[in-house]
Amino acid sequence: MSNFPKALWLNVSPSFKVFDQPLLRYLSRQTSIARWEYCQTQDEASSLDMAIVLLHDYIKTHPYPVHLIGHGTSGLVGLLYARRYPERVASLTLLAVGAQPAADWQAFYHAHLNFLPCSRTMVLRQMAHSLFGLQSSAIIQSIVGLLEADLRCSPSPHTLIHQATVAAGGCKAPMLVCGSEDDSVISPHEFQEWQNWLGDRDVLWQCPDGRHFFHYSHPKLVGRRILSFWAGLVADLPQVPLTAAVSLNP
């Protein structure tokens, strides 16, 4: 079991991985954690299913269930995977994912682009301010570049003419659902809707600030909450390898 990580950080938004680094560094000092990445090329149709298939190709090589962590659309991929392969998931930590789990910054962006009489660049600058708060002009311009890259390479299911939906609620695995009180994408009201879907082992927690990328602003605070959640689970990873699951889910 020592050759396999206890936790797996999911990233389907390569341009955003810089915001994951502080929390990943904190967690990696406390436990074994790996990072799984998916980058969609501009020639491919946006597909969450392909990301899930490739994620399973990796996870099915592990003989034990793994703790999954994902932010935004990456969290959505983790949730859909946990619904499809519950025997493979020890727990699921969602960062900035609402009870309507398809809601992400791109849906927020397309809604504004449809209704605001502004150029695409101006809307992206407004998104940068909404996601990160007051920043210098140079930093906002850098963030706009990252947002544009995510529009090209993330498998987010939203487009200008179609806002996708995913069934509300969680999964069979224990969940830690984390949000921020000042997130403009997942509002406090939308975040609290998770109360309607929580199971006995699920935990809902809000960071006091940090906006949509609160895990970047407060890596130690979020990291301690994740570690506490794992420690509080009644049972750790099962000691019996998932040979049956491998044969059932090739």
Backbone bond lengths (Angstrom), bond angles and torsions (degrees), N, CA, C in turn:
res aa  C-N    CA-C-N  psi(-1)  N-CA   C-N-CA  omega(-1)  CA-C   N-CA-C  phi
1 M - - - 1.461 - - 1.514 111.72 -
2 S 1.350 117.84 -22.42 1.452 121.31 -177.20 1.514 112.24 -66.70
3 N 1.339 117.79 -21.03 1.454 120.87 179.92 1.524 112.56 -80.81
4 F 1.319 117.96 -5.32 1.457 121.65 -177.34 1.522 109.72 -117.54
5 P 1.320 117.84 139.13 1.467 119.43 -179.39 1.519 111.41 -70.52
6 K 1.312 114.64 148.84 1.460 119.83 176.96 1.523 110.81 -74.92
7 A 1.343 116.12 -31.93 1.464 121.27 -175.93 1.521 110.13 -130.44
8 L 1.314 115.20 154.97 1.462 121.34 -179.01 1.521 109.39 -133.49
9 W 1.334 115.75 118.97 1.459 121.59 176.85 1.523 108.02 -87.55
10 L 1.318 116.88 125.93 1.457 121.91 -179.05 1.527 110.26 -98.07
11 N 1.331 115.23 135.96 1.462 119.62 176.02 1.517 109.55 -141.40
12 V 1.338 116.17 113.05 1.458 121.31 174.81 1.522 110.45 -111.59
13 S 1.334 116.12 11.38 1.466 123.26 177.59 1.525 107.90 -125.98
14 P 1.336 117.60 79.98 1.466 120.32 -173.80 1.524 114.15 -54.61
15 S 1.321 117.49 -33.57 1.468 119.14 -178.10 1.522 111.98 -68.47
16 F 1.334 117.77 -16.96 1.462 121.12 -178.36 1.530 113.51 -97.09
17 K 1.338 118.12 0.51 1.458 118.16 -173.15 1.527 112.58 -65.73
18 V 1.329 117.25 -20.82 1.467 119.68 175.96 1.526 111.03 -60.56
19 F 1.334 116.76 -30.42 1.466 120.55 -179.19 1.535 112.01 -79.48
20 D 1.325 116.39 -14.17 1.466 120.68 178.98 1.523 112.65 -86.59
21 Q 1.333 116.81 -22.08 1.460 121.21 -168.95 1.531 114.66 -57.48
22 P 1.347 119.83 -46.87 1.479 118.12 -177.71 1.531 113.10 -59.17
23 L 1.334 117.27 -42.98 1.460 120.20 179.80 1.524 110.96 -69.84
24 L 1.320 117.25 -39.41 1.463 120.26 177.66 1.519 111.03 -61.63
25 R 1.333 117.11 -42.35 1.462 119.86 178.45 1.521 110.89 -62.37
26 Y 1.338 116.55 -41.35 1.459 119.95 179.86 1.524 110.88 -63.62
27 L 1.323 117.27 -47.89 1.461 120.98 -178.15 1.525 111.80 -66.17
28 S 1.327 116.55 -36.70 1.466 119.75 -177.07 1.518 112.06 -67.27
29 R 1.324 117.36 -21.14 1.465 120.21 175.89 1.525 111.68 -78.98
30 Q 1.330 116.61 -13.92 1.461 120.96 -176.29 1.528 113.35 -108.16
31 T 1.339 117.04 -25.71 1.461 120.05 -174.60 1.513 109.46 -156.45
32 S 1.313 117.48 171.75 1.467 121.21 177.21 1.527 109.30 -84.52
33 I 1.328 115.46 122.63 1.459 120.30 -177.36 1.525 109.09 -141.86
34 A 1.317 116.27 137.99 1.460 122.67 177.59 1.525 108.67 -116.76
35 R 1.321 115.10 162.46 1.472 120.29 177.58 1.523 109.26 -117.01
36 W 1.321 115.30 128.99 1.465 121.52 176.52 1.522 107.97 -111.18
37 E 1.336 116.50 128.91 1.457 120.89 -176.67 1.521 111.37 -122.15
38 Y 1.310 114.88 147.29 1.458 121.56 175.14 1.518 107.79 -133.60
39 C 1.313 116.70 126.05 1.465 121.39 178.91 1.520 108.53 -122.26
40 Q 1.297 115.37 118.73 1.453 121.14 -179.53 1.522 109.20 -90.08
41 T 1.322 117.63 130.77 1.457 120.29 178.69 1.526 110.03 -77.77
42 Q 1.325 115.69 160.17 1.466 119.96 -178.28 1.523 112.08 -67.93
43 D 1.330 117.65 -18.97 1.468 120.79 179.86 1.523 112.52 -82.48
44 E 1.345 116.96 -13.95 1.458 120.59 -178.47 1.521 111.74 -89.44
45 A 1.319 116.08 146.08 1.458 119.81 170.82 1.517 108.95 -70.87
46 S 1.336 116.23 144.63 1.460 119.96 179.97 1.521 109.82 -62.02
47 S 1.330 116.87 125.79 1.463 119.59 -173.66 1.514 111.18 -146.81
48 L 1.312 116.47 109.07 1.458 120.80 171.41 1.526 110.23 -68.87
49 D 1.327 117.03 -33.52 1.464 120.75 -178.85 1.523 111.55 -60.76
50 M 1.319 117.28 -40.99 1.464 119.61 179.80 1.520 110.47 -64.76
51 A 1.322 116.95 -40.23 1.461 119.93 177.11 1.524 110.90 -61.11
52 I 1.326 117.05 -40.97 1.472 120.90 -179.56 1.522 110.99 -67.05
53 V 1.323 117.02 -40.67 1.470 120.87 178.14 1.529 110.37 -60.86
54 L 1.320 116.75 -46.37 1.463 120.43 -178.57 1.531 111.24 -69.07
55 L 1.330 116.31 -35.81 1.463 119.33 175.96 1.527 110.30 -62.94
56 H 1.319 116.95 -42.27 1.470 119.78 179.21 1.521 111.22 -65.39
57 D 1.330 116.85 -36.59 1.470 119.51 177.13 1.526 110.86 -56.46
58 Y 1.336 116.08 -33.79 1.461 119.61 178.54 1.528 111.54 -80.92
59 I 1.322 116.80 -49.95 1.466 119.98 -173.05 1.520 111.82 -66.68
60 K 1.320 118.61 -31.17 1.465 119.42 -176.93 1.526 112.41 -68.86
61 T 1.331 117.96 -10.67 1.457 120.43 173.90 1.524 111.42 -79.65
62 H 1.341 117.79 -11.77 1.459 122.41 -179.76 1.525 109.79 -87.27
63 P 1.317 118.19 131.59 1.459 120.10 -178.53 1.527 113.31 -78.78
64 Y 1.333 117.73 -8.76 1.460 121.32 -177.48 1.528 109.95 -129.51
65 P 1.329 117.64 153.43 1.469 120.29 174.52 1.523 111.04 -60.49
66 V 1.316 115.96 153.30 1.458 121.75 -174.95 1.523 109.79 -125.42
67 H 1.326 116.71 148.73 1.462 122.14 173.52 1.530 108.40 -79.50
68 L 1.324 117.37 124.11 1.463 121.99 179.34 1.520 110.28 -102.17
69 I 1.338 116.02 142.00 1.462 122.49 176.00 1.516 108.11 -133.58
70 G 1.339 116.78 135.03 1.451 119.56 177.50 1.515 112.00 -154.28
71 H 1.326 115.52 146.05 1.462 122.43 178.87 1.528 109.59 -109.17
72 G 1.324 117.37 134.63 1.463 120.82 174.88 1.518 112.23 60.77
73 T 1.334 116.13 -128.10 1.461 120.81 -179.52 1.519 111.67 -61.78
74 S 1.328 116.82 -32.12 1.467 120.20 176.52 1.530 110.22 -64.28
75 G 1.326 116.32 -37.69 1.455 119.97 175.17 1.514 111.93 -65.68
76 L 1.324 116.52 -37.43 1.460 120.24 176.50 1.525 110.57 -60.91
77 V 1.329 117.22 -43.40 1.472 120.34 176.98 1.526 110.17 -60.01
78 G 1.344 116.66 -42.38 1.458 119.98 177.63 1.514 112.31 -61.90
79 L 1.329 116.87 -40.88 1.461 121.28 179.24 1.522 111.14 -64.80
80 L 1.328 117.14 -45.78 1.460 120.21 179.46 1.523 110.74 -64.59
81 Y 1.328 116.78 -37.02 1.469 119.83 177.00 1.526 110.45 -64.93
82 A 1.333 116.56 -44.64 1.466 120.64 -179.04 1.527 111.46 -63.91
83 R 1.317 117.22 -32.86 1.460 119.76 175.77 1.516 111.56 -68.97
84 R 1.327 116.20 -35.99 1.460 120.17 -176.66 1.523 112.76 -81.92
85 Y 1.343 116.44 -35.47 1.465 121.14 -176.82 1.531 110.04 -129.78
86 P 1.322 118.14 65.37 1.469 120.25 -174.97 1.524 113.16 -61.61
87 E 1.332 117.53 -29.25 1.466 120.10 -178.70 1.530 112.26 -69.11
88 R 1.317 116.75 -14.41 1.461 121.95 -177.87 1.527 113.12 -92.61
89 V 1.321 117.72 -8.23 1.462 121.46 -169.89 1.518 110.71 -115.60
90 A 1.329 116.19 117.74 1.470 121.04 176.71 1.522 110.96 -74.69
91 S 1.321 116.89 -38.74 1.462 122.44 174.73 1.515 108.10 -164.39
92 L 1.317 115.74 165.67 1.462 121.81 179.55 1.513 108.79 -131.37
93 T 1.326 116.45 123.77 1.465 121.79 174.55 1.525 108.50 -108.01
94 L 1.315 116.12 120.87 1.458 122.73 -179.82 1.518 109.63 -108.13
95 L 1.312 116.72 127.84 1.455 123.29 177.67 1.531 108.43 -113.77
96 A 1.334 116.16 120.71 1.470 121.79 178.67 1.531 111.71 58.67
97 V 1.311 115.96 47.03 1.468 122.85 174.46 1.518 107.50 -123.73
98 G 1.322 116.85 125.60 1.449 120.89 -177.58 1.517 112.87 -85.04
99 A 1.333 115.74 171.98 1.466 120.35 176.95 1.524 110.84 -64.19
100 Q 1.339 116.18 -26.68 1.462 121.09 166.44 1.527 105.07 -92.52
101 P 1.324 118.77 89.16 1.462 121.10 -160.80 1.520 115.99 -68.81
102 A 1.338 118.37 -14.63 1.465 118.93 179.03 1.529 111.98 -76.02
103 A 1.319 117.65 -15.47 1.466 120.39 -179.48 1.521 109.61 -63.94
104 D 1.328 116.89 121.92 1.456 121.35 177.05 1.528 109.09 -143.44
105 W 1.314 116.88 -179.26 1.458 119.13 -175.59 1.525 111.07 -63.79
106 Q 1.357 117.78 -29.39 1.457 119.50 179.63 1.530 111.90 -68.55
107 A 1.323 117.47 -37.87 1.467 119.85 174.56 1.525 109.72 -62.67
108 F 1.327 116.37 -41.41 1.460 123.48 176.65 1.533 109.89 -59.66
109 Y 1.317 116.68 -44.25 1.460 123.06 -179.69 1.529 111.04 -64.67
110 H 1.338 117.25 -49.11 1.464 119.89 -177.69 1.531 111.53 -63.67
111 A 1.327 117.24 -35.61 1.467 120.33 177.09 1.523 110.56 -62.34
112 H 1.319 116.58 -42.48 1.466 120.09 178.95 1.528 110.92 -69.51
113 L 1.317 116.68 -39.17 1.462 120.18 -179.39 1.523 111.09 -63.89
114 N 1.323 116.94 -33.10 1.466 121.29 179.80 1.523 113.10 -72.20
115 F 1.344 116.20 -31.97 1.461 119.05 -169.35 1.522 114.91 -111.67
116 L 1.323 118.38 -14.54 1.456 119.75 -179.43 1.528 110.58 -97.37
117 P 1.327 118.06 135.43 1.465 120.90 178.81 1.527 111.03 -80.32
118 C 1.336 115.59 60.22 1.456 121.12 -175.95 1.521 109.53 -130.53
119 S 1.317 115.66 160.62 1.455 120.62 174.65 1.529 109.92 -71.86
120 R 1.324 116.19 162.96 1.470 121.71 178.03 1.525 110.53 -58.43
121 T 1.321 116.17 -42.73 1.470 119.85 -179.74 1.521 111.20 -62.90
122 M 1.319 116.94 -41.88 1.469 120.27 179.97 1.529 110.85 -64.79
123 V 1.331 116.84 -40.61 1.471 119.45 178.69 1.522 110.24 -64.57
124 L 1.329 117.38 -39.96 1.458 120.26 178.50 1.534 110.77 -64.19
125 R 1.315 117.69 -37.32 1.461 120.10 176.70 1.531 110.10 -64.91
126 Q 1.333 116.36 -39.66 1.464 119.39 176.41 1.525 111.12 -64.42
127 M 1.344 116.35 -38.14 1.462 119.99 176.47 1.522 110.56 -61.85
128 A 1.332 116.64 -42.75 1.462 120.90 -179.90 1.524 110.53 -59.57
129 H 1.330 116.82 -43.60 1.466 120.36 177.81 1.529 110.61 -65.23
130 S 1.328 117.56 -40.64 1.469 120.68 -179.40 1.522 111.47 -65.82
131 L 1.328 116.39 -38.35 1.462 120.77 -175.49 1.527 112.97 -78.94
132 F 1.350 116.58 -29.81 1.465 119.75 -172.12 1.526 114.30 -126.33
133 G 1.311 118.01 -2.69 1.454 119.39 179.11 1.521 112.56 77.61
134 L 1.316 115.69 -164.04 1.465 122.25 -176.78 1.524 110.54 -67.27
135 Q 1.320 116.83 119.49 1.464 123.06 179.32 1.527 108.79 -138.18
136 S 1.323 115.85 164.12 1.465 120.14 176.88 1.521 109.95 -66.68
137 S 1.322 115.90 161.41 1.457 120.70 -179.85 1.522 111.50 -60.85
138 A 1.337 116.67 -37.85 1.467 120.39 -179.75 1.525 111.18 -65.70
139 I 1.335 116.99 -42.10 1.461 120.40 179.39 1.521 110.75 -67.08
140 I 1.333 116.77 -41.97 1.468 120.13 177.97 1.513 110.35 -59.50
141 Q 1.340 117.44 -41.03 1.457 120.19 179.62 1.523 111.01 -64.30
142 S 1.338 117.12 -38.09 1.467 120.38 177.12 1.526 110.75 -65.18
143 I 1.332 115.92 -41.17 1.467 119.91 179.36 1.523 110.58 -64.62
144 V 1.341 116.76 -40.17 1.473 120.47 177.49 1.529 109.80 -57.61
145 G 1.336 117.04 -41.10 1.464 120.09 177.50 1.520 112.29 -61.31
146 L 1.330 116.87 -39.68 1.465 120.76 177.93 1.529 111.06 -67.49
147 L 1.321 116.73 -39.06 1.465 120.15 178.56 1.527 110.93 -65.38
148 E 1.327 116.59 -41.36 1.462 119.76 177.82 1.530 110.66 -62.47
149 A 1.330 116.82 -39.82 1.465 120.18 178.26 1.523 110.78 -64.56
150 D 1.326 116.98 -38.30 1.459 119.76 179.55 1.520 111.27 -67.37
151 L 1.315 117.81 -35.36 1.464 120.73 176.46 1.523 110.77 -61.84
152 R 1.328 117.05 -30.90 1.462 120.84 -178.85 1.524 112.95 -83.20
153 C 1.338 117.55 -34.90 1.464 119.99 -166.11 1.526 115.88 -116.88
154 S 1.317 118.21 -7.99 1.461 119.85 179.63 1.525 110.04 -86.26
155 P 1.345 117.54 145.08 1.471 119.90 176.72 1.531 113.17 -82.60
156 S 1.322 117.68 23.15 1.463 119.84 176.32 1.525 109.56 -50.23
157 P 1.332 118.69 134.41 1.466 120.90 -174.05 1.529 114.48 -80.31
158 H 1.333 117.99 3.82 1.463 120.63 -174.01 1.526 112.23 -95.69
159 T 1.336 114.79 145.55 1.455 121.75 172.69 1.520 107.99 -134.01
160 L 1.315 115.20 176.49 1.457 119.91 -179.78 1.524 111.88 -62.48
161 I 1.328 117.04 -30.66 1.466 120.21 -175.63 1.526 113.11 -106.63
162 H 1.336 116.76 -4.16 1.465 118.61 -177.76 1.519 110.42 -143.24
163 Q 1.332 115.70 121.52 1.454 121.88 175.40 1.531 107.94 -103.87
164 A 1.318 116.32 110.55 1.461 121.20 -175.83 1.525 111.10 -74.40
165 T 1.315 115.59 158.10 1.459 121.73 174.80 1.523 109.22 -129.48
166 V 1.303 115.22 151.41 1.466 123.28 175.73 1.521 106.45 -131.44
167 A 1.318 117.04 142.44 1.463 120.86 -178.63 1.524 110.61 -52.45
168 A 1.315 115.52 133.78 1.464 121.19 -179.57 1.512 110.69 -67.25
169 G 1.336 114.72 161.08 1.454 119.66 173.97 1.506 113.60 104.69
170 G 1.335 114.90 -175.20 1.449 121.13 -171.75 1.513 113.94 -107.07
171 C 1.344 115.10 -135.19 1.457 121.45 -175.42 1.526 108.21 -150.07
172 K 1.328 116.78 179.57 1.467 120.74 -178.19 1.523 112.21 -74.31
173 A 1.328 118.08 -28.22 1.459 120.95 -179.16 1.527 109.94 -71.93
174 P 1.331 117.85 151.95 1.469 120.22 175.08 1.529 109.81 -59.61
175 M 1.320 116.27 138.60 1.452 120.95 -177.42 1.528 111.64 -121.73
176 L 1.334 115.04 139.58 1.455 122.42 165.00 1.519 106.01 -111.65
177 V 1.324 116.85 115.45 1.455 121.52 -177.98 1.526 108.04 -108.57
178 C 1.321 116.37 115.70 1.463 122.25 -175.45 1.527 110.50 -114.40
179 G 1.321 115.44 139.79 1.450 121.22 176.02 1.515 110.27 -143.23
180 S 1.322 115.72 -176.85 1.463 121.27 177.62 1.516 108.99 -124.20
181 E 1.312 115.52 141.98 1.463 120.30 -177.21 1.523 112.49 -66.30
182 D 1.354 117.92 -19.52 1.461 119.97 -179.19 1.526 112.76 -115.50
183 D 1.326 116.44 25.24 1.471 120.94 177.90 1.528 109.10 -73.82
184 S 1.327 116.82 125.86 1.468 120.72 179.76 1.519 112.09 -84.96
185 V 1.325 118.16 -17.00 1.465 121.66 179.93 1.524 110.38 -85.02
186 I 1.334 116.46 -51.84 1.464 122.34 175.62 1.527 106.50 -106.95
187 S 1.315 116.17 96.10 1.458 121.03 -175.37 1.527 110.71 -66.96
188 P 1.335 118.02 158.70 1.472 119.91 176.84 1.527 112.86 -52.64
189 H 1.339 117.27 -38.99 1.467 120.00 178.83 1.523 110.80 -64.58
190 E 1.333 116.61 -45.89 1.470 119.88 179.33 1.514 110.73 -64.86
191 F 1.321 116.72 -36.36 1.459 120.38 178.89 1.526 110.78 -65.26
192 Q 1.325 117.26 -42.50 1.464 120.57 -177.70 1.523 112.19 -68.83
193 E 1.330 118.12 -15.74 1.467 120.16 175.53 1.531 111.90 -62.09
194 W 1.338 116.49 -18.04 1.459 119.35 175.69 1.525 111.79 -59.70
195 Q 1.338 117.15 -24.09 1.462 120.34 -179.92 1.522 111.56 -56.46
196 N 1.324 116.29 -27.34 1.468 120.36 -178.96 1.524 112.93 -75.61
197 W 1.336 117.20 -10.04 1.458 119.91 -171.35 1.523 113.64 -125.02
198 L 1.316 117.64 -1.60 1.463 119.57 -173.89 1.522 112.30 -73.85
199 G 1.338 115.40 140.28 1.450 121.64 173.20 1.521 110.60 -93.93
200 D 1.318 116.53 -179.14 1.461 121.39 -175.97 1.522 112.92 -62.12
201 R 1.331 117.14 -31.87 1.465 120.22 -176.42 1.518 113.10 -97.06
202 D 1.331 117.21 1.04 1.462 121.32 -176.82 1.526 111.23 -86.06
203 V 1.327 115.78 149.76 1.461 122.50 -178.50 1.521 109.05 -130.06
204 L 1.326 116.01 134.27 1.456 123.16 176.56 1.518 108.03 -111.43
205 W 1.323 117.58 127.80 1.466 121.45 -176.55 1.524 110.66 -142.90
206 Q 1.338 116.15 137.10 1.460 121.40 177.80 1.515 111.44 -117.62
207 C 1.313 115.49 132.62 1.459 122.71 171.90 1.533 107.49 -77.26
208 P 1.337 118.97 143.27 1.465 119.95 -176.63 1.517 114.33 -65.15
209 D 1.325 118.12 -27.51 1.471 121.36 177.95 1.523 108.08 -160.84
210 G 1.316 116.16 -171.37 1.459 120.35 -178.37 1.514 113.45 114.01
211 R 1.343 115.90 -7.84 1.473 121.84 178.26 1.530 112.00 57.37
212 H 1.328 117.30 -150.12 1.463 120.79 -170.84 1.525 112.50 -67.56
213 F 1.324 117.31 -28.94 1.463 121.60 -179.90 1.525 109.57 -108.95
214 F 1.317 116.00 48.50 1.462 122.03 -177.32 1.523 112.53 -60.95
215 H 1.336 116.69 -28.16 1.467 119.19 179.42 1.530 111.31 -68.59
216 Y 1.320 117.22 -22.13 1.466 121.74 175.03 1.523 110.26 -78.11
217 S 1.324 116.46 -39.75 1.462 120.90 -179.12 1.523 112.16 -73.87
218 H 1.338 117.52 -33.33 1.463 121.80 -174.15 1.534 110.70 -131.01
219 P 1.324 118.08 63.19 1.470 119.43 -175.68 1.518 113.89 -63.82
220 K 1.325 118.31 -38.69 1.461 119.92 -178.44 1.525 111.04 -70.52
221 L 1.326 116.73 -41.88 1.461 120.28 179.58 1.524 110.84 -62.29
222 V 1.329 116.05 -47.01 1.465 120.37 179.42 1.529 110.22 -67.96
223 G 1.328 116.15 -41.38 1.462 120.02 -179.90 1.516 112.50 -61.25
224 R 1.327 116.68 -42.58 1.466 119.76 178.58 1.526 110.54 -63.43
225 R 1.320 116.42 -36.70 1.470 119.53 179.73 1.516 111.11 -67.03
226 I 1.316 117.00 -39.22 1.459 120.91 178.55 1.525 110.53 -65.75
227 L 1.325 116.74 -46.08 1.465 120.64 179.98 1.522 111.36 -63.19
228 S 1.331 116.56 -38.79 1.461 120.61 177.74 1.527 110.68 -64.70
229 F 1.314 116.51 -38.91 1.470 120.85 178.09 1.522 110.49 -62.78
230 W 1.317 116.55 -46.93 1.466 119.45 178.98 1.524 111.10 -61.01
231 A 1.341 115.76 -43.25 1.469 119.59 -178.53 1.520 111.69 -65.51
232 G 1.326 116.99 -27.89 1.454 120.74 -177.05 1.511 114.99 -84.43
233 L 1.325 116.90 -8.25 1.460 118.96 178.60 1.527 109.53 -65.94
234 V 1.300 116.28 140.25 1.465 120.95 -176.07 1.516 111.50 -60.74
235 A 1.324 117.31 -43.34 1.464 121.05 -178.21 1.516 109.48 -122.69
236 D 1.320 116.04 139.44 1.463 120.90 175.50 1.534 108.06 -82.49
237 L 1.311 116.93 -168.61 1.454 120.57 179.23 1.523 110.12 -55.69
238 P 1.316 118.99 134.63 1.463 120.58 179.54 1.521 111.48 -62.24
239 Q 1.313 116.30 149.22 1.454 121.07 -176.83 1.528 112.71 -90.49
240 V 1.329 117.61 -1.08 1.460 121.14 178.75 1.524 108.64 -100.33
241 P 1.325 118.88 120.74 1.464 120.80 -179.50 1.522 111.75 -57.51
242 L 1.330 115.50 154.22 1.457 121.13 -175.59 1.527 111.37 -87.68
243 T 1.298 118.01 51.89 1.458 120.39 -179.30 1.513 111.54 -63.56
244 A 1.340 116.19 -36.97 1.475 119.85 179.28 1.512 109.93 -66.19
245 A 1.331 116.61 -41.95 1.451 120.44 -179.33 1.516 111.31 -64.87
246 V 1.340 116.63 -36.27 1.461 119.66 179.03 1.506 110.55 -63.59
247 S 1.330 117.68 -41.98 1.453 119.84 -179.11 1.516 112.48 -71.44
248 L 1.324 116.44 -29.24 1.465 119.68 179.94 1.511 112.38 -80.91
249 N 1.352 116.71 -28.79 1.468 121.45 -176.53 1.517 110.00 -126.18
250 P 1.303 118.41 73.29 1.470 121.27 -176.41 1.529 110.42 -67.06
